[in-house]
Amino acid sequence: MLRFLMLTALLCTLVNSGFAQTPSSSTTAACSFQDGRQLSVRHTSDEALLGKDKLPEGKLWIPGGAPLFLFTEVPLSVGNLEIPVGAYSMYLIPGKGNWTLVLNKKVTEAEKYDKGQDLARVSMEIGQLSAPEKFAISLGHVAPKQCNMRIYYGKTGAWAEFKEN
């Protein structure tokens, strides 16, 4: 109950600050765990991200010019790191053999990335796609306490596993 009240307070704060007013060009992917609590990711949909541009290998990438946002109603583990209930910005660092998912405590679109606010950096496995894809994110419920996030861009697919604690 306390977690629910904390999340409700956080969401009310975000709504009152104008953050929760989702622009018409954003997309949300969501995954419900077996107990009904959710994990969701919001990102800016940008038709310019058609999978043809070269990724900034080894450097922070902000797809569409705005951070991705992770919202969780339940404490999570990603890799061996714990993520508390709340809202976080997400960034990507593409690499040849893997990508890095950066979870950051700042959730304001207008502010620049602040490495000092990083909560976690997690290695993401990658695979090759047969045809180029525009930028897309999906979440899938793969086990009672697990949702996987997949990110597609160009001929690369990257994924991370989020487990409910």
PyMOL commands that set and color helices and strands:
alter all, ss='L'
color gray80, all
select helices_A, chain A and resi 2-16+63-65+115-117
alter helices_A, ss='H'
color red, helices_A
select strands_A, chain A and resi 26-32+38-44+68-72+76-78+81-83+86-93+98-104+118-143+146-164
alter strands_A, ss='S'
color yellow, strands_A
deselect
rebuild
show_as cartoon
